Amino acid sequence: MPEYIHSSVRTTITDRSFVTLTAQGTTKLFAAMLAERGPENQIVEINTKEEFLFNFGEPNLEKYGQTGYNVLNWLESNGKAYVIRCLPATAKFATAELKVGLVKNATTGVTTITPRATTLGSSVIPTIADQTIADIPTTEMDMHIATFYPKGKGKWYSHRDTTIDNNNFGFQLSVISNYDKTFNFRTYELSFTARDESGVDQIIEGPFIVSFDKYAKDKSRESMFIQDVVNKYSQFFNAVVNTDNLDEILAETEIVPTGVNPLYIDPIFGTVTSGEGTLMPVS
């Protein structure tokens, strides 16, 4: 541009026909997408990249398409997004089933109670069928008591299935005696776990103090029934419990000495409150 030594007017034209998109302001991004995990068919407000990755996992172009990357770019520009993970009606929950084993002695006809290892599976809608002691065959059967399942569907949530990456969730359940003199029902500690990068189980929720008595309440009259506690307070899991199957076990259980309140029985691990008697085999 020429320079003038006398008075003059100078004009500069700057092309602003293209402006880089910014996510700041009142505009919010809505994204319907596929993802490895997250709530199904629910709109979730996301404000940061870390929040997106925690809820929905890393995007994968081959598996889930481009949308996840678009959301991350928007969040990195200080925007807010509303994200929904889309799943078909046939998508399944990963399930972990808690069962009690009933083993019959073929000679004496006496049946004993024994804890069982967790059974893994999947279901569109987790349910538990009613069973009766009369169903027991000549050797043994399992009474299905409870099923724990994540709030999201998909293989990523599978419990303890080491053949699929990242399937590292589980639960820990133990009977406790701390509240034996406080409540007239047995109490348990329930925790949910996940494996870290070194393969060690780490507690991610709990311990919750729970009971398998559907009428159990604490001193604040809040339910302690395991199904109610998990479904209300767990961030990651739900539970369904078949109390009829528990009642079936309790109805057939004898205690020595007699006269012990059946509410003190622990039908999961086969014990009763300390000092109250010894749990005997089902006759």
Beta strands, then each sheet from edge to edge (+ up, - down):
strand 1: 29-33
strand 2: 43-46
strand 3: 81-85
strand 4: 93-104
strand 5: 111-115
strand 6: 119-123
strand 7: 140-150
strand 8: 169-176
strand 9: 187-195
strand 10: 201-210
strand 11: 237-241
strand 12: 255-256
strand 13: 265-266
strand 14: 271-272
strand 15: 278-279
sheet 1: 1+ 3+ 2-
sheet 2: 5+ 4- 6+
sheet 3: 5+ 4- 7+ 11-
sheet 4: 8+ 9- 10+
sheet 5: 12+ 15-
sheet 6: 13+ 14-
end
